[in-house]
Amino acid sequence: MKKRTIILTMLLFAVVIITKAQEAIPATGGEANGSGGSVSYTVGQVVYTTGTGTNGSITEGVQQPYEISVVTEIEEAKGINLSVSVYPNPATDYLTVKVENYKTANLLYQVFDINGKLLQTVKATGQETKIETSNLVPSNYFVKVLNNKKEIKVFKIIKSN
């Protein structure tokens, strides 16, 4: 009976250790050293904790970037033959927004950064409108097409050097 209890206890202990273990197949990682200390980092999964103190904060764990997409639809836009395209993508100095089969009088184009901050608003100047991107840093951005302040379409664009 005593052996059986010891075996069951060891088995339970092994299960607890296995379930509490951190497992990751990282995409990349490494170590960084400096005069203020050293840090090792891993990019691979979205699991992390953040600790804060008087001198700053630190985020610990295995991390990777992720993207949230929201699909939107406008009831009033049903049945409208609207074609909107944005090019070139990736962009360097400017983007061209081309609209076909739609009146552009009330169209606005808004450029947002990856955090959702509005960077610029451009009024449509006809079938093709150029949006200046040379002042943007290389990153991902969103171009939102609006008609009378109602969202019609959103494009994800990449700004390169």
TIFIMAR-446388 format. One record per residue: residue number from 0; residue in one letter; x, z, y of N, C-alpha, C, O, CB in turn. Coordinates in steps of 0.05 Angstrom, whole numbers. Each point is the difference from the previous one (the first is absolute). Glycine has a CB too. Layout:
<recs>
REC   seq   type      n_u      n_w      n_v     ca_u     ca_w     ca_v      c_u      c_w      c_v      o_u      o_w      o_v     cb_u     cb_w     cb_v
REC   NUM      A        X        Z        Y        X        Z        Y        X        Z        Y        X        Z        Y        X        Z        Y
...
</recs>
This chain:
<recs>
REC   seq   type      n_u      n_w      n_v     ca_u     ca_w     ca_v      c_u      c_w      c_v      o_u      o_w      o_v     cb_u     cb_w     cb_v
REC     0      M       16        0      -24      -16        0       24       17        0       25       -6      -13       20      -30       37      -45
REC     1      K       59       -9       24       17        2       23       14      -26        5        3       -8       24        4       56      -34
REC     2      K        1      -62      -11       13      -27        3      -20      -19       13        8      -17       17       22       25      -57
REC     3      R      -54       -7       31      -21      -18       11       -4        5       30       -2      -19       15      -21       19      -61
REC     4      T       23       25       55       -3        6       28       23      -10       16       -3      -10       22      -24       51      -35
REC     5      I       51      -37        2       24      -10       14        0      -30        2        6      -11       22       20       51      -39
REC     6      I      -33      -54       -4       -1      -29        1      -21      -10       20        5      -18       15        9       17      -63
REC     7      L      -38       13       48      -21       -7       19        9        5       29       -6      -16       18      -29       26      -53
REC     8      T       49       13       39        9        6       27       21      -20        9       -1       -9       23       -8       58      -32
REC     9      M       27      -57       -8       21      -20        6      -13      -27        5        8      -14       19       25       39      -46
REC    10      L      -53      -32       12      -14      -25        4      -14       -1       26        1      -19       15       -7       15      -64
REC    11      L       -8       26       56      -13        3       26       20       -2       23       -6      -13       20      -30       41      -42
REC    12      F       58      -15       19       21        0       21       10      -29        3        5       -8       23        8       56      -34
REC    13      A       -8      -62      -10        9      -28        1      -20      -18       14        8      -17       16       18       24      -58
REC    14      V      -52       -3       36      -21      -16       13        0        5       30       -3      -18       16      -24       19      -58
REC    15      V       29       25       50        0        7       28       24      -13       14       -3      -10       23      -20       54      -33
REC    16      I       46      -43       -2       24      -12       13       -3      -30        3        7      -11       20       21       47      -40
REC    17      I      -39      -49        0       -3      -29        1      -21       -8       21        5      -20       15        6       17      -64
REC    18      T      -32       18       52      -21       -7       20        9        6       28      -10      -13       19      -24       21      -53
REC    19      K       53       10       38        9        7       27       24      -17        8        9        1       23      -25       45      -30
REC    20      A       27      -63      -11       24      -15        7       -7      -23       19      -21      -12       -2       41       24      -43
REC    21      Q       -1      -18       62       -3      -23       19       11      -25      -14       23        0       -9      -20       30       50
REC    22      E      -19      -50      -42        9      -25      -13       -3      -23       20      -21       -3       13        7       20      -58
REC    23      A       35      -32       48       -1      -22       20       18      -23      -10       21        4      -11      -30       28       49
REC    24      I        0      -56      -34       16      -24       -4        4      -11       28      -16      -17        9       -2        7      -57
REC    25      P       39       19       62        3       -8       28        8      -29        4       14      -12      -17       -1       59       26
REC    26      A      -22      -58       13        8      -27        8       28        0       11       15      -19       -4      -63        7       13
REC    27      T       55       33        5       27        2       12        5       30        7      -18       16       -2       16      -64       20
REC    28      G       25       53       -9        7       28        8       30        2        6       14      -20       -2      -51       37      -26
REC    29      G       46        6       34       28        4        6        5       27       12      -17       18        0       22      -67        7
REC    30      E       19       52        5        7       25       13       12       -7       27       14      -20        3       -6       43      -47
REC    31      A      -13       -6       64       11       -3       26       14       26        8      -12       21       -3      -24      -55       16
REC    32      N       60       32       -2       15       24        8        7       -3       30        5      -22        9       14       28      -56
REC    33      G      -18       16       61        8        0       28        9       28        7        2       18      -16      -35      -54       27
REC    34      S       40       39       15       10       26       10      -21       22       -2        6       23       -2       25      -47       32
REC    35      G      -57       16      -29      -22       20       -1       -8        7      -29      -16       18       -3        1      -35       46
REC    36      G       26        4      -63       -8        6      -27       -2      -25      -17       10      -21        8      -34       61        8
REC    37      S       11      -38      -38       -4      -23      -18      -29       -1      -10      -14       20        0       63      -18      -13
REC    38      V      -57      -26        4      -27       -3      -10        1      -22      -21       14      -19        2      -35       34       42
REC    39      S        5      -11      -65       -4      -21      -19      -28       -9        2      -18       15        6       53        4      -38
REC    40      Y      -40      -45       28      -26      -11        4       -7      -20      -22       17      -12      -12      -12       18       62
REC    41      T      -31       -8      -54      -11      -18      -21      -25      -13       11      -16       13       13       35       15      -50
REC    42      V      -22      -54       32      -24      -15        7      -12      -10      -26       14      -14      -15        3        1       61
REC    43      G      -42       21      -52      -11       -9      -26      -29        8       -4      -15      -15      -12       60       18       -5
REC    44      Q      -54       21       26      -27        9       -5       -9       15       25       16       10       15       -9       -8      -65
REC    45      V      -34        0       53      -11       15       23       -6       29       -9      -22        6       -7        3      -49       27
REC    46      V       40       59      -20       -3       29       -6       20       14       17       24       -3       -4      -40       -5      -44
REC    47      Y        6       24       67       19       14       17      -13       25       13      -24        2        0       47      -46        9
REC    48      T       -6       62        1       -9       23       14       16        2       26       23       -9        1      -37       34      -44
REC    49      T        2      -13       63       14        2       26        2       29        8      -19       16       -2        2      -61       16
REC    50      G       41       53       -6        5       27        9        9       -1       29       16      -17        7       -4       32      -53
REC    51      T      -22        3       63        8        0       28       11       27        7       -6       20      -12      -30      -54       23
REC    52      G       53       34        9       13       24       10        5       -3       30       -8      -19       12       28       28      -57
REC    53      T       -5       11       56        5       -1       29       20      -22        7        0      -10       23       -9       59      -21
REC    54      N       26      -57      -21       21      -20        6       -8      -28       -8       15      -19        3       18       54       -9
REC    55      G      -58      -39       -5       -8      -27       -8      -17        1      -25      -11       21       -8       52      -39       28
REC    56      S      -44       -5      -33      -16       -1      -24       15      -17      -21       17      -16        7      -60       22       19
REC    57      I       35       -3      -51       12      -16      -21      -23       -7      -19      -18       15       -6       63        8       10
REC    58      T      -43      -48      -14      -19       -9      -20       15       -3      -26       19      -15       -1      -48       -9       36
REC    59      E       20       38      -55       13       -1      -26      -17      -13      -21      -25        1        2       49       41       10
REC    60      G      -12      -56      -30      -14      -12      -23        7      -29       -3       18      -10       13      -55       42       -5
REC    61      V       22      -44      -25        4      -28       -6      -20      -16       16      -24        5       -2       41        5      -45
REC    62      Q       -8      -29       63      -18      -14       18        2      -30       -2       20      -11      -10      -17       49       41
REC    63      Q      -24      -52      -23        1      -29        4      -21       -7       20      -20       14        3       36      -21      -50
REC    64      P      -12      -15       62      -20       -8       19      -25      -11      -14        2      -10      -22       34        0       55
REC    65      Y      -59       13      -20      -24      -10      -11      -17      -13       22        4        6       24       -3       29      -60
REC    66      E      -19      -51       29      -17      -15       19      -29        5       -6       -9        0      -23       45      -35       28
REC    67      I      -52       40       16      -28        3       -2      -14      -24       12        5       -7       24       -1       58      -22
REC    68      S      -20      -65      -17      -15      -23       10      -29        6        2      -12       12      -18       46      -42       -2
REC    69      V      -46       22       42      -29        3        4      -12      -27        4        8      -15       18       -2       61        2
REC    70      V      -26      -53      -37      -13      -26        3      -25        5       17      -16       17       -7       33      -34      -38
REC    71      T      -20        2       66      -23        3       18      -16      -26        0       10      -21       -5       15       55       33
REC    72      E      -50      -31      -21      -18      -22        1      -19        4       23       -8       23        6       11      -31      -56
REC    73      I      -11      -13       64      -19        1       22      -25      -14       -8        1      -24       -7       37       27       41
REC    74      E      -61       11      -32      -25      -13       -8       -6      -24       17      -10      -20      -10       -7       65       -5
REC    75      E       22      -43       42       -7      -22       18       17      -25       -6       -8      -22        8       -5       55       27
REC    76      A       36      -31      -48       17      -22       -4       -7      -17      -25       12      -21       -5       24       47       27
REC    77      K      -56      -17      -38       -8      -15      -23      -12      -26        8      -15       -2       19        7       45      -44
REC    78      G       16      -64       10      -11      -26        6       16      -16       21       -5      -23        4      -39       41      -17
REC    79      I       63       -5       26       17      -14       20       23      -12      -15       14       13      -15      -28       19       52
REC    80      N       19      -58      -31       23      -14      -12       24        4       19        5      -16       17      -36      -19      -39
REC    81      L       45       57       17       22        8       17       26       -2      -16        2       11      -22      -31       19       50
REC    82      S       49      -43      -16       26       -2      -13       21       10       19        3      -11       22      -18      -28      -51
REC    83      V       29       61       22       21       11       17       25        1      -16        0        9      -23      -33       19       49
REC    84      S       55      -37      -14       26        1      -13       21       10       19       -2       -5       24      -11      -32      -55
REC    85      V       33       51       21       21       11       16       26      -10      -12        5        3      -24      -31       39       38
REC    86      Y       43      -54        2       26      -11       -9       20        1       22       -9        1       23      -15      -30      -57
REC    87      P       50       27       30       13        3      -26        0       30       -8       -1       18       16       30      -58       -6
REC    88      N      -27       44      -36        1       27      -11       20        0      -22       -5      -11      -21      -43       20       33
REC    89      P       71        3       -8       10       18       20        4      -15       27        7      -23        1       14       51      -36
REC    90      A      -25      -12       57        3      -11       27       26       10       12       11       21       -8      -61      -22       14
REC    91      T       60      -14       13       24        9       15       -6        4       29        1       23       10       28      -48      -42
REC    92      D      -36        4       47       -4        2       29      -30        0        7       -8       12       21       51      -35      -14
REC    93      Y      -60       10      -23      -28       -1        7      -17       -6      -25       11       -9      -20        0       -7       66
REC    94      L      -36       22      -44      -20       -6      -21      -20      -20       12       -6        2       24       12       44      -47
REC    95      T      -16      -63        7      -22      -18        9      -25        8      -15        0        0      -25       32      -38       37
REC    96      V      -54       43        2      -25        6      -13      -17      -25        5       -6       -8       23        8       59      -16
REC    97      K      -11      -64      -29      -15      -24        1      -29        5      -10       -3       10      -22       45      -38       16
REC    98      V      -61       21       23      -29        4       -7      -13      -28       -1        3      -16       18       -4       62        4
REC    99      E      -14      -50      -44      -14      -25       -3      -30        6       -4       -7       20      -12       48      -43       -8
REC   100      N      -58        5       29      -29        2       -4      -13       25       12      -18       12      -11       25      -38      -31
REC   101      Y        3       34       65      -10       25       13        6       -1       29       21       -9        8      -16       35      -51
REC   102      K      -23      -15       60        5        2       29       19       22        5       -4       23      -10      -42      -41       21
REC   103      T       67       13        4       22       20        4       -4       15       26       18       16        7       12      -45      -33
REC   104      A      -52       25       40       -3       13       27        1       30       -1       11       13       18      -39      -52       -5
REC   105      N       17       52      -34       -1       29       -2       20       12      -20       -2       24       -7      -46      -27       20
REC   106      L       67      -12      -21       19       10      -20       24       14       13       10       -9       20      -23      -28      -51
REC   107      L       20       59       19       24       15        7       18        4      -25      -11        2      -22      -14       22       60
REC   108      Y       51      -23      -34       18        5      -21       16       25        7       11        2       22       -7      -51      -34
REC   109      Q       -4       69       -6       14       25        4       22        2      -20       -4       -5      -24      -37       27       43
REC   110      V       64      -13      -10       24        4      -18        4       30       -3        2       15       20       19      -59       -5
REC   111      F      -21       54      -40        4       28       -6       26        3      -16        7      -17      -16      -57       25       17
REC   112      D       63       15        3       23        6      -18      -10       12      -26      -24        3       -4       54        4       45
REC   113      I      -11       -1      -59       -7        9      -27      -14       28        1      -14        7      -19       53      -33        1
REC   114      N      -36       41       40      -13       26        3      -27       -2       14      -14       20        3       58        0       -1
REC   115      G      -53      -45        5      -26       -4       13        0        2       30      -21        1       12        2       17      -53
REC   116      K       43      -17       53        2        1       29       -4      -28       12       13      -19       -8       18       60        5
REC   117      L      -50      -43       22       -5      -25       14       24       -7       17        7       15       18      -57       -8      -19
REC   118      L       63      -31       -3       23       -8       15       -7      -20       22       11        1       22       17        8      -62
REC   119      Q      -46      -27       34       -8      -20       20      -27      -13       -7       -7       -1      -23       55       -8       33
REC   120      T      -61        0       11      -26      -14       -2        3      -26       14        9       -1       23      -35       44      -26
REC   121      V       18      -65      -11        3      -27       11      -27      -13       -1      -13        0      -22       62       -3        8
REC   122      K      -58       -9       36      -26      -15        0        5      -28      -10       21      -12        6      -38       40       33
REC   123      A       -1      -38      -55        2      -27      -10        1      -20       23      -16        2       19       -8       11      -62
REC   124      T       42      -33       41        3      -20       21       -9      -27       -9        6      -20       13       32       46        5
REC   125      G      -52      -28      -40       -9      -25      -11        1        1      -31        1       22      -12       14      -47       54
REC   126      Q      -14        1      -54        2       -1      -29       26       13      -10        0       11      -22      -28      -53       23
REC   127      E       50       39       13       25       12       -7       10       19       22        1       -8       23       10      -32      -52
REC   128      T       -4       64       21       10       20       19       27       11      -10        2        6      -24      -49        6       39
REC   129      K       67      -11        3       26       11       -8        1       29        8       -8        8       22       30      -54      -17
REC   130      I      -11       62      -23        4       29        5       30        5       -1       13       -6      -20      -58       18        0
REC   131      E       56       -1       42       28        6        2        8       22      -20      -13       21        0       12      -35       49
REC   132      T       21        9      -65       10       21      -19       30        5        3       11       17      -14      -46      -31      -17
REC   133      S       48        1       51       29        4        3        7       29        9       22        9       -5      -18      -58       16
REC   134      N      -24       63        1        5       27        9       -6       21      -21        4       24        4      -16      -39       41
REC   135      L        4        6      -69       -6       19      -22       25        3      -18       15      -19       -4      -64        6        5
REC   136      V       52       37      -12       22        4      -19       -8      -11      -27      -23       -1       -6       38       43       31
REC   137      P        5      -50      -42       -7      -10      -26      -15       21      -17       10       22       -4       30      -52        6
REC   138      S      -64       24      -10      -17       18      -15      -25      -14       -9       -3      -25        4       21       64       22
REC   139      N      -37      -25      -37      -27      -11       -7      -19        7       23        1       22       11        8      -17      -61
REC   140      Y      -27      -23       56      -20        3       21      -27      -11      -10       -1      -14      -20       37       11       56
REC   141      F      -57       10      -21      -26      -10       -6      -11      -14       25        2       11       22      -10       26      -56
REC   142      V       -4      -60       30      -13      -15       21      -30        1       -6       -9      -10      -21       49      -20       31
REC   143      K      -56       42        8      -28        3       -4      -14      -21       18        6       -1       24       -2       51      -35
REC   144      V      -23      -65        0      -15      -20       15      -27       13        6      -15        9      -18       38      -49       -4
REC   145      L      -30       41       48      -25       13        9      -18      -20       14       10      -17       15       14       61      -11
REC   146      N      -50      -42       -8      -19      -16       15      -20       20       12      -15       14      -14       20      -54      -17
REC   147      N       -5       42       58      -17       19       14        4       28      -11      -19       15       -5      -14      -51       14
REC   148      K       58       44      -12        9       27       -9       -8        5      -29        1       23       -9       -5       -7       55
REC   149      K       -4      -36      -62       -6        3      -28       22      -13      -16        7      -23        5      -57       24        4
REC   150      E       60       13      -29       22      -10      -16       -9      -23      -18      -20        3      -14       41       43       15
REC   151      I       -7      -68        0       -7      -23      -17       20       -2      -23       -8       -4      -23      -11      -20       62
REC   152      K       45       27      -34       20       -4      -20       25       15        8        6        4       24      -25      -49      -37
REC   153      V       35       54       -7       26       13        5       21      -14      -17       -4       -5      -23      -19       50       33
REC   154      F       45      -51        3       23      -12      -13       23       19       -1        5       14       20      -20      -59       -6
REC   155      K       29       46      -36       25       15       -2       23      -20        5        1      -20      -13      -20       55      -20
REC   156      I       36      -29       53       22      -18        6       26       15       -2        1       25        1      -30      -52       30
REC   157      I       50       12      -34       27       11       -1       16      -11       23        1      -24        4       -3       28      -55
REC   158      K       15       14       66       17       -8       22       29        1      -10        8       21      -10      -40       -4       45
REC   159      S       46      -39      -34       28       -1       -9       18       -5       24      -10       -5       22       -4      -11      -67
REC   160      N       40       17       41       19       -5       22        1      -28        8       15       -8       18       12       44      -35
</recs>
